[in-house]
Amino acid sequence: MRHSYDREADAIYIHLSEEPYSWGQDLDDARRLDFGPSGKPRGIELLGVSSGVDSTDLPEQEVVESLLGRLGIKLYATGSPAATRRSAGGQRIEPGSEG
């Protein structure tokens, strides 16, 4: 799975297909899905990745989580920033216990 990381913007773009861009949908302020003419997701834009990523409702969620884990990006277990998160190694991180 191809990805692009912009350190200055603290953002990552995950390419799901080579289909051309047709339209996009914001899931929230930090997550956007891009779609191709077929209506299938073609890419995922994630902002503020150094703070962790909410993987809820992302297409190809397990594959995306695996990629983010290999990149050392923390994963939220749910959509709430105060919720339990998972570290890059898949361990649960309780709020306030990060160091």
PyMOL commands that set and color helices and strands:
alter all, ss='L'
color gray80, all
select helices_A, chain A and resi 49-51+61-70
alter helices_A, ss='H'
color red, helices_A
select strands_A, chain A and resi 3-6+11-15+23-28+31-35+41-47+53-54+75-76+85-86+92-93
alter strands_A, ss='S'
color yellow, strands_A
deselect
rebuild
show_as cartoon
